[in-house]
Amino acid sequence: MKFYFLLIFFTQNNIFLTLTNFKGEVLIWKSLGRLKIKGLKKVTNSLIKNFIFSNLNEIKTQKDLKLHVKLKGYNKSKKLFIRFLLIFLQETVSSFTDISNEPTNGCKLKKKRRL
């Protein structure tokens, strides 16, 4: 059985996919911006569907394959993307993790007072 990591990075205007093997070597790197047609938005329902089906079709055809999906970042269509991804790769996905950094509004040093 082969284990692969599918890293999905969401930005405000784009989505990046990176498929790596267990050692961390990049096998596939794609962005949603490559499919964009001039004058249209990048993040639309039909474009997301086409992006997943066209780029991850070769992964689905392999047998004895398990994917660990890691999500990072925020986007208004993140839920939609995950839903389409789970529909397409339902048998191969073994785990989902979200490694997005939540702002903690951490401690800040006090400003030095000048006299």
C-alpha positions in Angstrom: 0.0 0.0 0.0 1.3 3.4 -0.9 0.8 6.5 1.2 0.8 10.0 -0.2 0.2 13.5 1.2 -2.1 15.9 -0.6 -1.4 19.4 0.6 -4.0 22.0 -0.3 -3.2 25.6 0.3 -6.1 28.1 0.1 -5.4 31.8 -0.5 -7.9 34.5 -1.0 -7.9 34.3 -4.8 -6.3 30.9 -5.6 -6.0 27.3 -4.5 -2.8 25.3 -4.7 -2.5 21.4 -4.8 0.8 19.6 -4.0 1.0 15.8 -4.0 4.1 14.4 -2.2 5.2 11.0 -1.4 6.2 9.7 2.1 9.7 11.1 1.8 8.5 14.6 0.9 9.4 14.6 -2.8 6.9 16.6 -4.9 5.1 14.5 -7.5 2.4 17.0 -8.7 2.1 20.7 -8.2 -1.0 22.5 -9.6 -2.8 25.8 -9.1 -6.3 26.8 -9.9 -5.0 29.9 -11.7 -3.8 27.8 -14.6 -7.3 26.9 -15.6 -8.6 30.5 -15.4 -10.1 32.0 -18.5 -9.4 35.6 -19.0 -12.2 37.8 -17.6 -13.6 35.2 -15.3 -13.1 34.7 -11.5 -10.7 31.9 -10.5 -12.8 30.4 -7.8 -16.2 29.3 -9.2 -18.1 26.0 -8.8 -17.5 24.8 -12.3 -13.8 25.7 -12.3 -13.3 23.9 -9.0 -15.0 20.8 -10.3 -13.0 20.7 -13.5 -9.8 21.4 -11.5 -10.3 18.4 -9.2 -11.5 16.0 -11.9 -8.8 16.8 -14.4 -5.8 17.0 -12.0 -6.6 14.2 -9.6 -7.9 11.7 -12.2 -4.5 10.0 -12.4 -4.4 9.5 -8.6 -7.8 7.8 -8.6 -6.8 5.2 -11.2 -4.0 3.8 -9.0 -4.9 0.9 -6.8 -3.6 0.4 -3.2 -3.3 4.1 -2.6 -4.1 6.0 0.6 -4.1 9.8 0.8 -3.5 12.0 3.8 -5.1 15.4 3.1 -3.7 18.5 4.8 -5.5 21.8 4.4 -4.0 25.2 5.1 -5.4 28.7 4.7 -8.8 30.3 4.3 -11.0 30.8 1.3 -14.7 31.5 0.8 -15.1 28.3 -1.2 -13.1 26.0 1.1 -16.1 23.9 2.1 -17.2 23.5 -1.5 -13.7 22.4 -2.6 -13.6 19.8 0.2 -17.0 18.5 -0.7 -16.0 18.0 -4.3 -12.7 16.4 -3.2 -14.4 13.9 -0.9 -17.0 13.0 -3.6 -14.2 12.3 -6.1 -11.6 10.6 -3.9 -13.9 9.0 -1.3 -12.2 5.5 -1.2 -8.6 6.8 -1.3 -8.7 9.4 1.5 -7.6 8.0 4.9 -7.3 11.2 7.0 -8.0 14.9 6.9 -6.2 17.5 8.9 -6.5 21.3 8.9 -3.2 23.0 9.8 -4.5 26.6 9.4 -3.0 29.1 11.8 -5.6 30.8 13.8 -4.6 34.3 15.0 -4.1 34.3 18.8 -3.5 38.0 19.1 -0.5 37.1 21.1 1.5 39.1 23.6 3.2 42.2 22.3 6.1 43.9 24.1 5.1 47.2 25.8 6.2 50.3 24.1 9.1 51.9 25.9 8.2 55.2 27.4 10.2 58.2 26.4 10.8 61.1 28.7 
